[in-house]
Amino acid sequence: MKCPFCNHDESKVIDSRPADDGMKIRRRRECISCAKRFTTYEAIESMPIIVVKRDKSRQVFDRHKLLSGMLRACVKRPVTLDVIENAIDDIETQLQNSLDREISSTQLGELALEKLRAIDESAYVRFASVYRDFKDINSFLDELNNLRTKK
């Protein structure tokens, strides 16, 4: 690590400790040349996930948008925020672990529906009604029948 004071190329680590709930490592360093101390932070580099919308526009994956949609589906349901956040964590981990850096909004919606189906069936149907753009009562009945047969 290059010293910010004298630009010498070598420094030694004096102390390391976790920072930001273990998401970063804080390191105290000392320059071998000038003996001044400085702090560096080390973090995992994550590649952004790009969501390809139906109109072919692209957006960076926004966890808060997904959380908002899933929370709306779970209004007045016995589903805690922790359960929803864990589901979103699973989805995000799945996206980060895939080799693809792009996902269609359709695929993302299906992942959310899969998680909601396991969490709460009513929330699942609510989310599906908006996501799949149900036009009439028959669309609801078809989805309910699909849900019943998959059980």
N, C-alpha and C positions, 0 to 999 in steps of 0.2 A: 504494500500500500504506500503510495507516494505521500510524503509529508506535506501538509498544506502551508507550512512555514518556510522550509528551505528547499522543497522539491526533491529531497533525497528519496531514492527508490525503496529503501528498506526501513521497516519499523518492526517492533516486537509487540505482541499482544500481552498486556498486563493483566487484564480482567475481561471475562466474557460472562454475560448473563442474558436471560430471555427478556424481551420487551414486547409490548403490544399483545399481551395474552399468548405469548409463545410464537407469534407469527414472525417475529424478527429477533435477531441476536444483536445486542449492543456490545461493542468491543471498545475497551480503552486501550489505546496504543501509545507507544513511546518511540520517537524517531531515534534511530541509532546514531545519526550524525549530530543533531542539535539538542537532543534529549528533551524536546518539548513533547507534551502529551496532547492527544486529540481523540475524539470519539468517532467511530464509524458504526453503521448499522448494516446488517446483512439480512436480506429477505429473499424469499422464493420468488422467482420471476414467473409470472403466469401470463400466458398468451390470451388475449381477449377472444371471447367467443362472439361471432357475428351472427345475428339472426336475420335471415332473408325473409322479408315480408311477402305477402301474397302479391303485392304490386311490383315485386322484384327489387324494392329498395332495401337497403341494408342498415342495420342498427347494431350497436354494441349491446350484448346481453345485459339487461337491467334487472337485477335481482328484485329490486323494489317494485317494479311493474308486475312481476310474477306474484310477489307477496300480496300486492294490492288485489289482484284478481282472485287469488285463492282465499283471501280474507273475506272478500265480498260474497263468495260462494258459501262461506262458513258462518255467515251472520246468523245469530240466534240458534246455532248448533252447538252441541257439547264438544267443541274442538278447541284445544288450547293453542295459543300462539306458538308455544314450543313445538307442538306436533307439526304445525304448518312449516315452521322454520327448519325442522329436521327433514321434512319432505323436500323442501327447496335445497337444503344442503346436499341431499342425495342426488337431486337432479343436476345441481351445479358440479358435483364430483363426477358424475357420469359424463357430463359435457367436457370437463377438463381432461378426463382420462381417455376420451375418444381421440382418434388421430385427426378427425375433421375439425377445422377451426370455424366452419360455418354450419348452421343448422337452420332448417326452414321453420317458420313460425308454426306450421302444421305439426311437425315432429315435436316441437317444444310443447305445444298444446296437448298432444297425445301423452307425453311424459307426465304433464301435470294431471291429466285425467286419470292416468294409471295410479298415481299417488292418491288422488282424492277418492277413487273407488275403494281403496283399502282403508282410508280414514273414515269416510262418512258418505253413504250412498246419496243422501239428499243433497249434500254439497256437490257431489259428483254430477248429479242431474242439473243442478243450477249452473255449474260451470259449463257443462256440455251444451245447455240451452243457448248460452251466449256464444261460446266458442264455435259451435257447429251451426249457429244461426237458424234455430228451429223456426219454421214458418207457420206451423199450425199445431193443433192438438195431436194429430197423427204422428208428427215428428217426435213429440214427447212420448207417446205410447210405444213407438218403435224403439226408442232408447231404453225405456223401462223394460220392455220385453227382452232386449239384448242383455240388459243388466241381470234380469231374472234367469236367463238361460246360462249366463256365464258363472252363476253361483253354483 
